[in-house]
Amino acid sequence: IYQCDWSSDVCSSDLQELIRASSVTSPPVDVEKISRDFGVPVVKNKALEFGFEAWITKLEGSYVIFLDPKKSYTRKRFSISHELGHWRIPWHNDTEYRCLKEDISEYGSTLRQKEYEANIFAAEILMPREWFKSDLHAIEITSISAARELAGKYEVSLQSAIFRCLEFCDHPCVFLVWDRNRLIKSWKASEAF
């Protein structure tokens, strides 16, 4: 899952244990409840500055997640899950992570690698692979409407649902993002593409 030393089976079982321990049995996963249950409170703080969407820090021996309350509902869910990734992934042992939008999308440095890993953790906890694969294969994928349906069920952004669909899709599929001049800015394809 994290494309590092921690094997997929260990990661998946760790995430399943987090979800199970919080008595979550179906989507959407209540990430605020999981955070509370494990003693990591979420503080919605309008005083977040300098473009931080969220951050996790250790205060008086306990971790706290600070969250920008102005973000969309799905963005807040993703941010909480991302910060929980920093808290839970064993080699993310810094006492604080302040996550800018750029930190999450640029790769290369050790910090960027940790942000990428926390993003993967967030996807895994918001859209647990076994649940999502089962739901994906139960619906017919003929258009973006399938991803839209899953985004609603899992309470994630459409883009997150599309990326997850591409991860598990058995068909050749591609997702393109283009600008106003119709120039492709980014793309992602299923393995079968």
KAMO-V289936 format. One record per residue. N is the residue number from 1. RES is the residue in one small letter. PHI is phi as a letter, one per 30 degrees, with the letter a starting at -180 (none if undefined). NEAR is the number of other ideal C-beta (glycine too) atoms within 12 Angstrom. Layout:
n = <N,N>
res = <RES,RES>
phi = <PHI,PHI>
near = <NEAR,NEAR>
//
This chain:
n = <1,2,3,4,5,6,7,8,9,10,11,12,13,14,15,16,17,18,19,20,21,22,23,24,25,26,27,28,29,30,31,32,33,34,35,36,37,38,39,40,41,42,43,44,45,46,47,48,49,50,51,52,53,54,55,56,57,58,59,60,61,62,63,64,65,66,67,68,69,70,71,72,73,74,75,76,77,78,79,80,81,82,83,84,85,86,87,88,89,90,91,92,93,94,95,96,97,98,99,100,101,102,103,104,105,106,107,108,109,110,111,112,113,114,115,116,117,118,119,120,121,122,123,124,125,126,127,128,129,130,131,132,133,134,135,136,137,138,139,140,141,142,143,144,145,146,147,148,149,150,151,152,153,154,155,156,157,158,159,160,161,162,163,164,165,166,167,168,169,170,171,172,173,174,175,176,177,178,179,180,181,182,183,184,185,186,187,188,189,190,191,192,193>
res = <i,y,q,c,d,w,s,s,d,v,c,s,s,d,l,q,e,l,i,r,a,s,s,v,t,s,p,p,v,d,v,e,k,i,s,r,d,f,g,v,p,v,v,k,n,k,a,l,e,f,g,f,e,a,w,i,t,k,l,e,g,s,y,v,i,f,l,d,p,k,k,s,y,t,r,k,r,f,s,i,s,h,e,l,g,h,w,r,i,p,w,h,n,d,t,e,y,r,c,l,k,e,d,i,s,e,y,g,s,t,l,r,q,k,e,y,e,a,n,i,f,a,a,e,i,l,m,p,r,e,w,f,k,s,d,l,h,a,i,e,i,t,s,i,s,a,a,r,e,l,a,g,k,y,e,v,s,l,q,s,a,i,f,r,c,l,e,f,c,d,h,p,c,v,f,l,v,w,d,r,n,r,l,i,k,s,w,k,a,s,e,a,f>
phi = <none,d,h,b,d,d,d,e,d,d,d,d,d,d,d,d,d,e,d,d,d,c,i,c,c,a,d,d,d,d,d,d,d,e,e,d,e,c,i,c,d,c,c,d,c,d,d,d,b,i,i,d,d,a,a,c,b,c,b,h,i,b,d,b,c,c,b,d,d,d,d,d,e,d,d,d,d,d,d,d,d,d,d,d,d,d,d,c,d,e,d,c,c,d,d,a,b,c,c,d,e,d,d,d,c,c,b,k,d,d,d,d,d,d,d,d,d,d,d,d,e,e,d,d,d,d,b,e,e,d,d,d,d,d,d,d,d,d,c,d,c,b,a,d,d,d,d,d,d,d,e,d,d,c,h,b,d,d,d,d,d,d,d,d,e,d,d,c,d,d,c,d,b,b,c,c,c,b,c,d,d,i,c,d,c,a,a,b,b,d,d,d,d>
near = <31,31,17,21,13,24,13,17,13,18,29,25,19,26,38,24,19,33,34,17,17,24,13,25,14,17,29,31,36,25,46,29,23,38,36,20,21,24,18,33,26,33,25,22,22,12,14,24,13,14,17,29,37,46,37,38,26,19,16,8,9,16,30,29,44,32,37,31,20,18,25,19,21,25,27,32,38,43,45,46,47,46,46,45,44,40,39,36,37,18,17,30,14,21,18,21,34,29,43,23,21,18,29,32,17,16,17,13,12,15,22,19,22,33,37,30,32,40,37,36,39,45,38,41,50,44,42,38,27,19,29,38,20,17,28,33,18,14,22,12,27,12,13,20,17,29,36,21,25,39,32,21,25,39,28,39,29,24,27,36,38,37,33,39,39,32,28,30,31,16,19,13,28,21,27,19,17,12,10,7,7,9,11,13,14,16,17,23,19,23,14,14,15>
//
